[in-house]
């Protein structure tokens, strides 16, 4: 009998800093059946929603977002760390559970009339997701939703999304 993808998620204590318990999804990605099931489940709520793009947040979000974009027949837009995108960018600084960071998006990646699904692996405190949503909206596009594999609900990240609908397959309360 196949195992659930949740059984493959492993906890890595004190990563990337002491006190953080990192939810490692790489065993899920390495299991073909689990990975395909995760992508199918992440795509399901967004079929027929008139999406134009899927935006993925660096780095594990890229893995899920490109598969979701492919499954939906859409283009992929990378939301990256500073200095990684070659053309003109927009950037935003944000706080996360263990420090601060910056995200960038090509200034011409999306625009008015575009309907974007943002994809990441995990939502924790919500800072990264909120920053990605802010960048996309600043370019005039509409963020239809945020789809993640894992939500750490006890960190209340969804509260930082300013009403953007959140879809999570695995929720740790």
C-alpha positions as CSV (number, residue, x, y, z in Angstrom):
1,X,0.0,0.0,0.0
2,X,1.5,3.4,-0.9
3,X,2.3,5.8,1.9
4,X,0.9,9.2,2.4
5,X,3.2,12.1,1.4
6,X,3.0,13.4,4.9
7,X,4.7,10.3,6.2
8,X,7.8,11.3,4.1
9,X,8.2,14.8,5.6
10,X,11.0,14.8,8.0
11,X,11.8,17.2,10.9
12,X,15.3,18.7,11.0
13,X,15.9,20.3,14.4
14,X,17.9,23.5,14.7
15,X,17.9,24.2,10.9
16,X,18.7,26.8,9.6
17,X,19.2,28.3,13.1
18,X,18.9,26.9,16.7
19,X,15.2,26.6,17.8
20,X,13.8,26.2,14.3
21,X,12.4,22.8,13.3
22,X,12.7,22.6,9.6
23,X,10.1,20.6,7.6
24,X,12.2,18.8,5.0
25,X,10.1,17.9,1.9
26,X,13.0,16.5,-0.2
27,X,11.9,12.9,0.5
28,X,8.5,13.7,-0.9
29,X,10.1,15.2,-4.0
30,X,12.2,12.1,-4.4
31,X,9.2,9.7,-4.4
32,X,7.6,9.8,-7.8
33,X,4.1,8.8,-6.7
34,X,4.1,11.2,-3.7
35,X,5.4,14.1,-5.8
36,X,2.8,13.5,-8.5
37,X,0.0,13.3,-5.9
38,X,1.1,16.5,-4.2
39,X,1.1,18.4,-7.6
40,X,-2.3,17.0,-8.5
41,X,-3.7,18.1,-5.1
42,X,-2.1,21.6,-5.4
43,X,-3.5,22.1,-8.9
44,X,-7.1,21.0,-8.2
45,X,-8.5,24.1,-6.6
46,X,-7.2,26.3,-9.4
47,X,-8.4,24.5,-12.5
48,X,-10.7,26.8,-14.5
49,X,-9.9,29.9,-12.4
50,X,-8.6,31.9,-15.4
51,X,-5.0,32.0,-14.2
52,X,-2.3,33.4,-16.5
53,X,0.8,32.7,-14.5
54,X,2.2,30.7,-11.6
55,X,4.8,32.4,-9.5
56,X,7.2,30.3,-7.5
57,X,9.2,31.5,-4.5
58,X,12.9,30.6,-4.4
59,X,14.1,27.9,-3.8
60,X,11.9,24.9,-3.0
61,X,8.9,26.8,-4.3
62,X,10.4,26.7,-7.7
63,X,10.2,22.9,-7.7
64,X,6.5,22.8,-6.9
65,X,5.6,25.9,-8.9
66,X,7.1,24.7,-12.2
67,X,5.3,21.4,-11.9
68,X,2.0,23.2,-11.1
69,X,2.5,25.6,-14.0
70,X,3.2,22.8,-16.3
71,X,0.1,20.9,-15.1
72,X,-2.1,24.0,-15.6
73,X,-0.5,24.8,-19.0
74,X,0.8,28.2,-17.7
75,X,4.0,30.1,-17.7
76,X,6.3,30.2,-14.6
77,X,7.5,33.5,-12.9
78,X,10.4,33.2,-10.5
79,X,10.4,35.3,-7.3
80,X,14.1,35.4,-6.3
81,X,16.6,36.5,-3.8
82,X,18.5,39.7,-4.7
83,X,20.9,39.8,-7.6
84,X,19.7,36.6,-9.3
85,X,17.4,38.1,-12.0
86,X,19.2,39.7,-15.0
87,X,16.7,42.3,-16.1
88,X,15.1,45.3,-14.3
89,X,13.5,44.2,-11.0
90,X,11.2,45.3,-8.3
91,X,12.2,44.3,-4.7
92,X,10.7,44.2,-1.2
93,X,12.4,43.6,2.1
94,X,10.5,41.5,4.7
95,X,10.9,39.7,8.0
96,X,10.9,36.0,8.5
97,X,11.0,33.8,11.6
98,X,14.8,33.8,11.8
99,X,15.8,37.2,10.4
100,X,15.1,39.5,7.4
101,X,15.5,39.0,3.7
102,X,14.7,40.6,0.3
103,X,12.8,39.2,-2.7
104,X,12.9,40.4,-6.3
105,X,10.7,40.0,-9.3
106,X,11.3,41.1,-12.9
107,X,9.5,44.4,-13.4
108,X,7.9,43.0,-16.6
109,X,7.0,39.5,-15.3
110,X,3.3,40.2,-14.8
111,X,1.0,43.2,-15.2
112,X,-2.6,44.5,-15.2
113,X,-5.0,41.8,-16.3
114,X,-2.8,38.9,-15.2
115,X,-4.1,36.4,-12.6
116,X,-1.4,34.8,-10.7
117,X,-1.2,31.8,-8.4
118,X,1.7,32.0,-5.9
119,X,3.3,28.7,-5.0
120,X,5.7,27.8,-2.2
121,X,6.7,24.7,-0.2
122,X,5.9,26.0,3.3
123,X,4.2,29.0,4.9
124,X,5.5,29.7,8.3
125,X,5.2,33.3,9.6
126,X,4.0,34.4,6.2
127,X,6.6,37.1,5.6
128,X,8.0,35.5,2.4
129,X,4.6,34.9,0.9
130,X,3.3,38.3,1.8
131,X,6.4,39.9,0.2
132,X,5.8,37.8,-3.0
133,X,2.1,38.8,-3.1
134,X,3.1,42.5,-2.6
135,X,5.5,42.4,-5.5
136,X,3.0,40.9,-7.9
137,X,0.3,43.3,-6.9
138,X,2.6,46.3,-7.2
139,X,3.0,45.3,-10.9
140,X,-0.8,45.5,-11.3
141,X,-1.6,41.8,-11.4
142,X,-4.2,40.0,-9.3
143,X,-3.0,37.3,-6.9
144,X,-5.7,34.6,-7.0
145,X,-4.3,32.5,-4.2
146,X,-1.3,31.1,-2.4
147,X,-0.8,27.3,-2.7
148,X,1.6,25.6,-0.4
149,X,2.4,22.0,0.5
150,X,2.8,22.6,4.2
151,X,1.3,25.3,6.5
152,X,2.8,25.8,10.0
153,X,-0.6,27.2,11.2
154,X,0.7,27.6,14.8
155,X,2.9,30.5,13.4
156,X,-0.2,32.3,12.0
157,X,1.4,33.1,8.6
158,X,-2.0,33.2,6.9
159,X,-2.9,36.3,8.9
160,X,-0.2,38.3,7.0
161,X,-1.7,37.5,3.6
162,X,-4.1,40.5,3.6
163,X,-7.0,38.3,2.5
164,X,-5.3,36.3,-0.2
165,X,-6.8,32.8,-0.2
166,X,-4.5,30.1,1.2
167,X,-4.6,26.5,0.1
168,X,-2.4,24.0,2.1
169,X,-2.2,20.3,1.7
170,X,-0.6,19.5,5.1
171,X,-1.4,21.7,8.1
172,X,0.5,21.5,11.4
173,X,-1.8,23.1,14.0
